[in-house]
């Protein structure tokens, strides 16, 4: 019997963004996977559960026989066709299951028998890939030299980060804008997914510096972004890093927040859900976000902001006029975010190495070989 190839160059798989077939059941995939992987399972969740129960009660051979019984005939052909279509679109890819065992070996052989295509499987499967990224993440965090970009809410820190080559957009990796109002129209990836994505991003930055410690700009974040945690080792490195503060006038900050949380966020929801449902869902999420800071605002200030926000949503829905949102945004910045930020930054004052507007900060970062 022909021995079909395995691939074990894990860095190359991630650095080259090699497309991969994840053969695990959907529930396994949802718990965590990789950005370059697509879930085309050998078995459904139900089939996998039946085979697992059979394995426990009757042993491996009976479980294998049941698997072949469940995935046969038309079911097998449908899955084969999905794999072959993927392979046609990604001829340089690979496939994997959980440990690189029976599921990937069976699929690899079925593909070969059906088409003559020799498609490699990942040695050790998902478990080895995940282990590699966990270790690489810790190594990259130790290796990098971070500088922290700070600034009041709405200063456009993320916008500036995207203009800097030597940066990691943590909020982009974590798919969350980092505040009570920061949810996107689609959910955050799982904790495992964001860790995998962060590891790959840092791996690429380390490779780009040819073995030297990369100097990277990161936005000032707490211990979590949305409902996902930052690695403890990264939090520690960031807590000791020099800080650059971006200062922008309040009027411009209101405009930046308006663009991001009103114009862009609404467009995101409407693109996903349609015009009417998208507007309703976006508006409800705005109200819920304000509710999440109600305790810190206090009842009186919350009541005023809630009334202004509700009026702005109504105006926008009835007349297409969105500018009233600027009023509650400015009040929220003045009454909630600015005092909180100023208090937090005061505790980090000894780490501030520079502060200025976007032009001045960019020039400073250039002198530090970060931009």
N, C-alpha and C positions, 0 to 999 in steps of 0.2 A: 504494500500500500504506500502510495506516495506521501512523503512527509511534507506538509504544507508549512510555509515560513511564519516565523514570529518576528516582531520588531520590539526592541527594548531600549531604543534611544529616546528616552522620555523627554529630555530637553528639546530635541529637534521636533518632536511632535507638537510641543506647545509654542516654541519660538517660531516655527514655520506655519503655525495655525493649520495643521493637517486635519482635514475633515475626518470624523470618525463615526462609525455606527455603534451606538450604545444598545446592546442586545438585551439588557436587563429589562425586567417588567416595568411598566409605567410608574408604579409606586416607588420602586427603587430609584428611578430616574428623577422623580420629583424631589426626593430627599437631597439630591446633590449630583451634579454632573459637571460638564465642561462646555465652554461656549462654542467650541468647534465640533461638538458632538450632537448627533440627532438620534432621538429614541425610535428605533425600529426593532421592537422586541421580538425575540424568538417565541416567547410565551406571554399571554395576557396575565394580568394579576390573578385571575381565577384559576387559570391553568397552572401557574407557578405554585399556587397554594395547594392544589390537588397533588401535584408532583412532590411537593415538600412533605405533605402528610404521608404519602405513599412511601417516601424514603425513610421516614421515621419508623413507620410501622412494618414495612416489608423489605427494606434494604435498597441498595443502589440499583441493582439490575432490574428489579420490578419498577422502580421509579423511572429509569431510562425507557423501559418498555412502554410505560404509561405516557411519557412525554411524546414518544413517536406515534402513539395511538391518537393523542390529542392534536398533534400538529402533523396532519397528513392530508392527502388529497387536495381539495380546493383551498383549504386553509394554508397548507404548505406552499402551494403555488402562488397565492396572493402575497405571502410574505417574501417569497423568493423574488417576485417581480419588483417589490419595493426595494429590496436590497440591490438588485441588478440596476434599477434606475438610479439609485444613489451612486453606485460604482461607476456607471456611465458618466455621471456628472462630476464625480470625484475619483478619477482613476488612480491618484496617488495616495488615497486614504488608507484607513485601517479599520478593524472592528475589534470590539472587546465585550466581555461579559464581566461578572464580578471578580473572578479570580483568574481569568484566562483559561478556564477549564472546559467542561463538556459543552456548555452552551455556545461558546465561540468556536470550539473545534468542530462541532456538528454543523454549525452555520457555514463555516469556512469550507467544509467538505461539500455540503449541499450546493454552495455557489459554484465550486469547481466542477462538480458532476453535471450541473445544469448548463453551465456556460463555458467551461474550460478556463475561466478566469482564476488566477492565483491571487487572492487578496489577503494580505497579511493580517494576523491577529496580534494584539498587544500582549506580550508576555506578562503574566501576572494580573492582567486585566485592570479593572477600575481600582481595585485595592492598591496595586502598585503605583498607578498614576496618582492617586490621592496621596499616598505616602510620600511620593516624590515631591509633590507640591507643598505639603506641610513642611517638609524639611527645607525645601528651597525658600519658602516664605521666611522662615526664621533666619536662614543664612543671609538672605537679601536685606532683612531689617537690620541685622548686625552690621552689615557691610556699608549700607548707605549713610550719607551725611545729610540729614534733613534740615531745611529751613522752613519756618512756619509763617504762612501768610495770614495775618489777622486783619480785623477791621469790623466796624459796625455792620449790622444787617443792612443789606442793600448796597454795599459799596462796590459790588461787582467782582468779588474775589474769584468766583468761578469763571467769570468771563476773562479775567486776567490770566488765571491758571491755564486756560485753553490756548493762550497765546505764547506760553512758555514751553519750550521743548522739554526741558528738564523738570518735569512736574508729574505728579500723580493726582488725578481728579478723583478723590475718594468718594465724593457724592455721586459721581458718574458711575464708578465701580459698584457702589451700593444701591444705585437706582433710587435715590432719595435726596431731596434738597436740603436735608439736615435740620429742619426746624419743625415746629408743630404744624406748619402749613406745607410741609415738604413732600407729601405723598404724590406720586404720579398716578396716572389713570390705570396703569397696570401694576400689579403687586411687586414688592421687592423680591429678588431671588432669595433662595434659602440661605441659611448661614454658611453651609458648606459651599454653595455656589459663589458667594461673595469672597470667601477666603480663597477659593481656587482662582477667581478672576484677579484678585489682588496679587496673588503669588505670581501669576503669569505676567502681569503688568510690571512688577518689580524685576522679574527675571529678564524681561526685555530691556529695561533700563540698565541693569547690571551688564548685560551683554554689550550694549551700545558703548560702554565706557572701557571696553577691552581689558577687563580685569581690575580696573581701578575702582575705588569707592565712588559711586555716583552721588553728586550733589543734587538733591531733589527738593523742589518746592511743594509743600503740602498745605492744604487749608487747615486752619485752626478748628479742631473738632473735639468733642467730648469722647467719652468711652464707647459711645454707640452712635450710629447714624440710622435714624428711623428705629426699627425694632431689631436691627442686626448689630452685633458687637464688633468693635475693632480688636485685633489681636493685642493681648496684654503687653507683649514686648514692643509693639509699635507705639502704644500709648506711652510707655516709659521713655522711648527715644524721643517722641514728640514733646514730652514734658520737660526735657532738658535742652531742647534745640533753640537756637536764636530765633527771634520773632521780628518780622517786618510788618509794619502796620500801614494799611491802605486807608487814606482819608479822602472822603468824597463829601461835598456839600449835601445837606439834607434834601434839597429839591431834586438833585440828580438821583439820590438814593430812592426817593419815592418813585421816580420814573423807572428805575431798574426793577424794583419790586413789582410795580404795576405791569411791566412788560412780561415778567417771569410768571407771576402768580395769577394774573388776570388774562392777558392776551394769549400767552403761550400755553398756559395750563388749560384754558378753556378750549383752545384749538386741539389740544391733545385729547381731551375727553370727547369732543365732538367727532374727531376723526375715528375714534374707537367705537363710539356708541351711537353716532348719528346726532343731528343738530339738536333736536328737542330733548332726548334722553341725556345726551352729553351735557347740555346746559344744566338740567335739573340735578344731575349727579355732581357736577362740578360745584354748583351753588351749595348743595348740601354738605359737601366736603369742606367748603370754606367755613360754613357755620360750625361744623364739628371741630374744625381746627381752632377756631376762636374759643369754643367751649373747653378745649384742652388747656387753655391758659387762663380760664376764668378765675381759679383760686388765687393765682398770683396777681391778677389784675385787681381783684376785689369786686364786689357786687356792683357798686356804683359805676366804676369805669367800664366794667364789662357790659352793663346795661346800655350805656351810651354808645359804645362801639358796636354792639349787636344791632341797635336801632339804625345806626348809620350804614352798616353793612347790608342789612335787610333792605333799606331804602335804595341803596346802590344796585343791589341785585334786581329789585323790582324795576327801577329805571332802565336798566340794561335790557331786561326781558321785554318790557313794554315799548320802549322807544329806541332801543339799540344804542343808548348813551351810557358809556362805561366810565366816564371821567369822575363820577362821584366816588368811585372806589378810592381815589387818591386821598380823600379826607380821612377815612378810617385807617388807611395805610400810614399816613403821617402821624395820626394820633397813636397808633400802635407802636411805631418806631420810637416816638417821644416818651410815651408813658410806660412801655414795657421793655422793648429790646435794648434801647440805648442805656438805661440805668443798669440793666443786668450785665450788658457787655462791659461797660465802664468799670463795674465792680470786679468782674473777672479779670480784666486786663490789668487793673491796678495790682493784683496779686502776682502778676508776671512781669512787672515793670523792669526788673533788673535784666531781663532777657531781651528787651527791645533794642535792636541794633540800628533800626532806621524806621522813619515814618514819612509819608508824603503822598502826593496824588499819584495817579496811574503812571504818568510820564516819569516822575521822579523815582518811583519804586522800580519801574522797568530799567531805568538807567543804573540804579543801584545794583539790581540783580545781575546786570551785565558785568559790573565790576567784580562781582563775586563768582563769575563764571557759572551762573545758574541759568540765565535766560538762553 
